[in-house]
Amino acid sequence: MSAPLLVLGAPLLLGLSCAPRHRAESVQPGDSVAARAAGLAEVRYRPAFDVPPGDPDQLVHAVTGGQWDQGLASAAADLLALHVDRGSRIDAGTASQVAARAGFPGQARFLRTLNGGAFPQDLVDELIGAAPGGGPIDLGLARRQYEDGTSLWILGWSRHLADLDPILRDPPLDQALPLRVDPTDPAMEDADLRLYLAPPDGPVEELSLSPGVARWVDHFHTPGEWRVEAVADHKGRESVLLLFSLFVDAVPPTPAPLSSAPATVENPVQAEQALFTQLNALRASHGLAPVSWFPLFEPLVREQSAFMAAAGRAAHVLPGVTPGVAAKAHGYAFPFAFHHEAVATAPTAQEAMDLVVDSPAHRATLLCQACTMATIGVALEPVLDRPPRMFVTWELIETPKGTPRLIDNLDR
């Protein structure tokens, strides 16, 4: 499964706070009206049919399928409070934190620009380039104007891939919640839906879902932040439909102000080794044995990252370019292994790791219990007009039939 794409920018909803426990316990799970009346935070889409005039209205009309979402708009506005200066850089960890605090259930992505005050058409163009195709897109926009006339714009957007019934963002301990996921694309009605739950500690749990049918989940027996992800598998292609947090009997952490540290271009080989060290540290923290580096697949994994970097897109398969590491490995080594792969792109290798760990489905890949070996490939995006992004491929393998060996050229 590929990781969500991080785009520079992220919001923070500072106005949300953890409600007193006795008030939360008086509201039945899924009761959106009672929750709002009690002043409780929810995980829910907040579409607005009456779009605010001015810049919001212009944004919605500029994006095909665009719809104004009050949650994204509030988050984008509060994000400005984290900017210690105009050049502050938004990292993956902050992006995740602030979207979780906002209670936005989609894969929130954010863009920022600093201009002379005009409507940020460059952000709209970048959004359209990053989200080709049809379907509804949730939008939010915020602006800060400085004394010299320049403006800092934050644009939040997310493909509206599924509907989710409102639920409490801060549920009490041991309370069951009804989770119902409805894909918005009619073609996804026959998709295989899975729900991943990542507790504050312990292994990731995987549950099955049926489209349009509520499933009561009563796993929340540990206080802290639970990361929740809904994934659809349609004809062999996996899509992340929803990604959000539930703060069970806990107060959401407050993100730190953003810094403006200049971006440095990392050495890909050094980044690979640093990521491998972090991978085994993550496994150790979950009580799993470390994996060993498997050099045989280095060419395949590094090639996959290079293909992704050239295409500017993180994916397991790039049609017309490469069928992916697992497919190529079948003609490269024998006996065949079982491949567990995660891919991601971010400005730095650390942020790529943060993205993967932040996604329960991807975290489960890194925590593959049966895997004994791994190879990691990193490639830099071939661009000159901006700092290059890093494209990363994690390839963990389990080898029940023995360690793969290179197939001799005469046997191919």
HELIX and SHEET records of a PDB file:
HELIX    1   1 ARG A   21  GLU A   25  1                                   5    
HELIX    2   2 SER A   32  ALA A   37  1                                   6    
HELIX    3   3 ASP A   55  ALA A   62  1                                   8    
HELIX    4   4 GLN A   70  LEU A   79  1                                  10    
HELIX    5   5 LEU A   80  LEU A   82  5                                   3    
HELIX    6   6 ALA A   92  ALA A  102  1                                  11    
HELIX    7   7 GLN A  121  ALA A  130  1                                  10    
HELIX    8   8 PRO A  186  MET A  188  5                                   3    
HELIX    9   9 PRO A  268  SER A  285  1                                  18    
HELIX   10  10 PRO A  295  PHE A  297  5                                   3    
HELIX   11  11 GLU A  298  ALA A  311  1                                  14    
HELIX   12  12 VAL A  325  ALA A  329  1                                   5    
HELIX   13  13 ALA A  349  ASP A  358  1                                  10    
HELIX   14  14 PRO A  360  LEU A  366  1                                   7    
HELIX   15  15 ASN A  409  ASP A  411  5                                   3    
SHEET    1   A 2 GLU A  42  VAL A  43  0                                        
SHEET    2   A 2 ILE A 167  LEU A 168 -1                                        
SHEET    1   B 4 GLY A  66  TRP A  68  0                                        
SHEET    2   B 4 ILE A 137  GLN A 145  1                                        
SHEET    3   B 4 SER A 151  ARG A 159 -1                                        
SHEET    4   B 4 ARG A 109  ASN A 115 -1                                        
SHEET    1   C 2 ALA A 162  LEU A 164  0                                        
SHEET    2   C 2 VAL A 181  PRO A 183 -1                                        
SHEET    1   D 2 LEU A 177  LEU A 179  0                                        
SHEET    2   D 2 ARG A 215  VAL A 217 -1                                        
SHEET    1   E 4 GLU A 205  LEU A 209  0                                        
SHEET    2   E 4 ASP A 192  ALA A 198 -1                                        
SHEET    3   E 4 GLY A 224  HIS A 234 -1                                        
SHEET    4   E 4 ARG A 237  VAL A 248 -1                                        
SHEET    1   F 4 SER A 292  TRP A 293  0                                        
SHEET    2   F 4 MET A 373  LEU A 380  1                                        
SHEET    3   F 4 MET A 390  GLU A 398 -1                                        
SHEET    4   F 4 PHE A 338  ALA A 346 -1                                        
SHEET    1   G 2 ALA A 333  PHE A 334  0                                        
SHEET    2   G 2 ARG A 405  LEU A 406 -1                                        
END                                                                             
